Amino acid sequence: MLTLIVWWLGILLEALILVQALRGGIFGKYPLFYTYIATVLGVSVFLYIAAQMFPLWYRKAYWNTQIITLAVGCGVILEVIRHVLAPHPGPARFARWAAVIVFAAIFVAVFLHSFFLREWMPAENSADLERDLRMAQALALFVVVFLVFYYRIAIGRNMKGMIVGFGLYVSVSLISLTLRLFVGSQLSPAWKVIQPASYLAALSVWTVALWAYEPNPVAKPPVGKAEYEALARGTRAVLDDGRSSFKRTTPS
């Protein structure tokens, strides 16, 4: 019963986030993030119907769709990189390529395991698969957060909420999956509640943080650049005055 309540609350919050994004014109500001929310909403409704009508098929459907949502979830990190590191093209390229390489590597590994190891199936090795994927997400997110603190980048409420919500969900999922590896299957009942609850907490953070559009503060130019621009304006003014004086003193 508790699992169903968390499930339906998640669907409600996902729908609320999307509706508010469309009403406030925010969807186009963060298309990758809202594509992720829309994908998870569609998958959640699909899995609920599958669980009610085809319970024996649900487990296989869950892990097949989980890979899709994990892949689309990479877009959340890329969205954060695009907005947070925009004033720093060099670090932005590094973080973007680091995220792409890490995610590509983990998905290639999953494909190779599935293709070459006949006994290895995603549905049968679910904890190992998701733990590796969550670790890749956590690593990519860590790179972004490290660069934010290293370069002292000011970020708005939208980006803070996106980072905190996604970081919370990924961290709790990674910890619970790791504990499940060492403790064993007796943690499965708790895991079935902990992970959806952490995602519900992330949705709550996103609902509040992205209720209205709040862009990142405009980065102030370095002092040297500001002085250069002031000097350039002064130089142009002097040249304009000199040109006007030259025209007045030149015989017609």
PEBEL-V218632 format. One record per pair of residues at least 6 apart in sequence whose ideal C-beta (glycine too) atoms are under 6 Angstrom apart, sorted by sequence separation. I is the first residue (numbers start at 1). J is the second residue. If there is no record, write none. Layout:
i = [I/I]
j = [J/J]
This chain:
i = [21/85/27/51/85/113/122/180/50/179/85/50/81/180/21/81/81/176/176/18/17/43/77/173/14/43/106/141/172/14/106/40/74/169/39/106/169/138/11/39/103/137/168/169/102/168/36/134/138/36/102/165/102/36/134/36/134/165/99/164/165/32/33/161/98/161/32/33/131/32/130/95/161/30/95/161/127/95/157/158/127/91/158/157/156/63/156/63/156/155/60/63/70/77/81/88/154/59/77/80/84/84/83/80/80/76/87/29/26/24/17/6/10/13/17/6/9/10/6/13]
j = [27/91/34/58/92/120/129/187/58/187/95/61/92/191/34/95/96/191/194/37/37/65/99/195/37/69/132/167/198/41/133/69/103/198/69/136/199/170/44/72/136/170/201/202/136/202/72/170/174/73/139/202/140/75/173/76/174/205/140/205/206/75/76/205/143/206/78/79/177/79/177/143/209/79/144/210/177/147/209/210/180/147/214/214/214/122/215/123/216/216/123/126/133/140/144/151/217/123/141/144/155/159/159/162/163/166/219/213/213/212/206/196/200/203/207/197/200/203/200/207]
